[in-house]
């Protein structure tokens, strides 16, 4: 990947590569620059690079490179200069279209050049072999080699541009223009497959636009300009589809237009709606949907009558006649009679869909209402005065078919009217959007309708009729066609008839007693007889004794009625169950069929893919062999030319096998020999030329010297002549100047006077202006001095004010700092005082506790003295003293003692002191029951470390003397457990 300091360097490098024929390298260099992240800022040079880039892509037919480059360029200039992208895309499409047209013109010229009498005269052997293998004609081959690649590239160009512009609101007009050009391409070259793909691409673009609504810079369909562009594109798509006879695609285009109108909830212009309904009429007529075709004609008539101010009476009459004939062309019976429930539901959905497309909004929940029917349409035509606008022939035809009862003469009266109607029609001059109207297209349908009406009316008059007589009163068709029409009518219960070919008659109606027509006649006859009998024999009122005769008749009737209802419900359930089973079987059969079809299709696709791959490999192999054969043939011809040129008569390849390897070896050998011979010839020629040049120089030296001497003499004479001529011319000029001076000397005084006057006036003007300038400069200097003085004063004031404010801020900060320091010191003193007060409080508590403890110990010692002396106790009672003393060592019930102190008390006490007590006795041993009383006080756990090396005083030392109070100067080391 080449790195360029500037984009211009890449463009220069590409031009250099193009000049030496390396277009691929030039294209790759420009592609690397365009896709580089270094050049993401738009500049004019990038536009020139893109022009050169798309030119190279078109020349080399590199569609993928063009798409990548345009996508990258869109990112660069989307937010900066989107018009540059538009210009590049227009240039790209222009180049592609121009090259495709050139290829087509070249193919046509080649076809005309090949149009000779003898096509095999100038053909090469390989051309003959290729023609035998391929079996193609000259035009097909030239199209495949020249036109088809450029058409493919042009189609790829349109697809690329549409893909790039699909979500760009700033280039909607260019997107619409590209779509129109692609439609025209498909129309001009009859590209039906590409047209279907193009329609699908545009349809997917719109679907994605509605699906991903949070895209940036997406088109807004609610805007009138965007909506108009999209509608114009869809209507152009509809026109091209009808011109290419792609009726299925035309119907899908109609659905696209209707979906777009429903999406934005806006109705397009009346001119576009006229085109919409005009194309609908064509589509429905081709699909044999005569009812919808008639409704579309009705909507078209309404639009033309309401919005076309230039519509002439003749064109209006022609359109009205088309509407009436289209309505009459609809079959007069319901074709869904006898259909299943699923078929009826599908037909209902289809009618609702078609009604929405035509513009009649139907309620899908309404069940018992006739919608989009022939009778309703005819009543609408009469009520909306459409029939009154039609021609007289169409009016007469309508009355004959719909209202007259002429069983034998209806066909003879209709036939001349149809002859006149078939001649009506033509292009509408005042309605350019409506296609050419030809009423003759409705003649076959009207003839079929007339035949059905005739059969219907004849069946109401006759029971039987001969086939010959029936054929004579129906001049439109032969009897075989009449029989087909009648079969369809009987199938849909429009008429009742049978054809007996053995007897040659036609039987109308069902002769059974349960037939509808006979049943109606019998009912009417019965009612008439009952009325006559009632008039002749009036009824006499008598008391009825039926209740007495049959007292249980009501119960019997109720039971029978319930039984019949139950039987009916059972039958209905059985029918429903049978239909459900049939439906399940049909579904299973359909699923199996689809599965088998899918398997078959997959196998067929695999087979086709394998065959295609095999054909491709075979074609590649044949192409390789053909190229090798062509190269060998070229080498053979070149070798033979050299042999003939060298004067040899015998070919070097006689008797050898013709292969590419042999030919290449021989050709290389011959080339080497020729090169050696040529080098020898050149050496010999160089030596000869050296001798000739030396001889020429030796011979030419004296001649050159003589010519030089002659040239010197000639130039000397020429110089003297020119010098003499120059002197003469100088003398003449001097004389002329003297004469001119003498002539002008008389005006010298006037010239001096004028000069002085002018100089004096200019001097005065100069002095005046100089004084003005000095005065103006002085004024400016004074003004600048005043301004500087004012500026200095302002600066001094501002600085003084800033200094004052700064001092105030510093004083405020110092004051705040001192206040904070003072508060901190007061807080520290207050805290120290509180700590001192707390320490004194703790000291007093410790002293009180010590006094309380000493008081208890003193009281305990005096109580033991009153019992007995230790020496008076019996020796047998001493072992039990420790057990008796254990409860005494326990603390008082009202005092809380921590757990670690309780454990220390329950354990071993302090070592006995060796000093005698106040009675002169030795201290008691461990077995003494009073030994547990003289334990040392528990140590403060916080001061264990500091007092571990210092011995604790014994109780006897604290209790020495006559007083039991502790010394006030000795602080107690015990701390209140509750405050510890």
Secondary structure as GFF3:
##gff-version 3
##sequence-region A 1 980
A	DSSP	alpha_helix	7	19	.	.	.	ID=ss1
A	DSSP	alpha_helix	23	35	.	.	.	ID=ss2
A	DSSP	alpha_helix	44	60	.	.	.	ID=ss3
A	DSSP	alpha_helix	63	77	.	.	.	ID=ss4
A	DSSP	alpha_helix	82	113	.	.	.	ID=ss5
A	DSSP	alpha_helix	125	134	.	.	.	ID=ss6
A	DSSP	alpha_helix	138	142	.	.	.	ID=ss7
A	DSSP	pi_helix	143	147	.	.	.	ID=ss8
A	DSSP	alpha_helix	148	165	.	.	.	ID=ss9
A	DSSP	three_ten_helix	169	171	.	.	.	ID=ss10
A	DSSP	alpha_helix	172	188	.	.	.	ID=ss11
A	DSSP	alpha_helix	192	211	.	.	.	ID=ss12
A	DSSP	alpha_helix	224	243	.	.	.	ID=ss13
A	DSSP	alpha_helix	247	264	.	.	.	ID=ss14
A	DSSP	alpha_helix	270	286	.	.	.	ID=ss15
A	DSSP	alpha_helix	290	307	.	.	.	ID=ss16
A	DSSP	alpha_helix	313	328	.	.	.	ID=ss17
A	DSSP	alpha_helix	341	358	.	.	.	ID=ss18
A	DSSP	alpha_helix	374	383	.	.	.	ID=ss19
A	DSSP	alpha_helix	386	389	.	.	.	ID=ss20
A	DSSP	alpha_helix	392	402	.	.	.	ID=ss21
A	DSSP	alpha_helix	410	422	.	.	.	ID=ss22
A	DSSP	beta_strand	425	426	.	.	.	ID=ss23
A	DSSP	beta_strand	437	438	.	.	.	ID=ss24
A	DSSP	three_ten_helix	439	442	.	.	.	ID=ss25
A	DSSP	alpha_helix	443	461	.	.	.	ID=ss26
A	DSSP	beta_strand	464	466	.	.	.	ID=ss27
A	DSSP	alpha_helix	467	473	.	.	.	ID=ss28
A	DSSP	alpha_helix	479	491	.	.	.	ID=ss29
A	DSSP	beta_strand	497	500	.	.	.	ID=ss30
A	DSSP	beta_strand	505	508	.	.	.	ID=ss31
A	DSSP	alpha_helix	516	536	.	.	.	ID=ss32
A	DSSP	alpha_helix	546	549	.	.	.	ID=ss33
A	DSSP	alpha_helix	553	646	.	.	.	ID=ss34
A	DSSP	alpha_helix	660	744	.	.	.	ID=ss35
A	DSSP	three_ten_helix	745	747	.	.	.	ID=ss36
A	DSSP	alpha_helix	748	865	.	.	.	ID=ss37
A	DSSP	three_ten_helix	875	877	.	.	.	ID=ss38
A	DSSP	alpha_helix	881	886	.	.	.	ID=ss39
A	DSSP	alpha_helix	899	906	.	.	.	ID=ss40
A	DSSP	three_ten_helix	941	943	.	.	.	ID=ss41
A	DSSP	alpha_helix	944	947	.	.	.	ID=ss42
A	DSSP	alpha_helix	955	958	.	.	.	ID=ss43
###
